[in-house]
Amino acid sequence: MSEQEKELQFEGIVYAPAYRDGDRGKQFLGAIIECSDGGDWIIDYEEQSPFHAFAGRKVVGSGEPYEPPFDQHLIRTRRGQKPRHLHVSSMRLVEVTSDADLVEVGARQDLSGRFERATSDTGESMLSFVAEKGITFLVVSITSTSTLAPSCTDRLLSRDS
């Protein structure tokens, strides 16, 4: 990690475990960057975070460290490290392969707009989110708790080309 004011640059492997039936105790289902310098950064506590698409893959990116605002958080990572916390500004795969669901993720944004359904050139159904200023984002995943409404706010992952 190198520091440029508050923004840090990182390189490492994403660890994002899935729920393991039968394991005892509370399971960590978020995402961690296991950096090549030995440090571990928690980047999300959500099981449905976009960072799960990078699980097991080498990434580079940047982000801003923060202290978690709640009392309950991970004390040690699987590598025995005391984790630090990072709000990711950008993250991308080091090596893009054909099986990659996502190539790059930007910072979390709160946007207002509407969802639109369309058909791709190959005939597949596509869902996009059109923000108030007309910027269009391709929706790459919908969680079981997401509700599509004519107008709403949602977390978005990538912008259409």
Sequence and secondary structure as in RCSB ss.txt:
>XXXX:A:sequence
MSEQEKELQFEGIVYAPAYRDGDRGKQFLGAIIECSDGGDWIIDYEEQSPFHAFAGRKVVGSGEPYEPPFDQHLI
RTRRGQKPRHLHVSSMRLVEVTSDADLVEVGARQDLSGRFERATSDTGESMLSFVAEKGITFLVVSITSTSTLAP
SCTDRLLSRDS
>XXXX:A:secstr
 EEETTEEEEEEEEE     TT  S    SEEEEETTS EEEEE  TT GGGGGBTSEEEEEEEEE  SSS   S
S TTS   EEEEEEEEEESS  TT S SEEE    EEEEEEEEE TTS EEEEEEETTS EEE     TT    S
SEEE   EE  
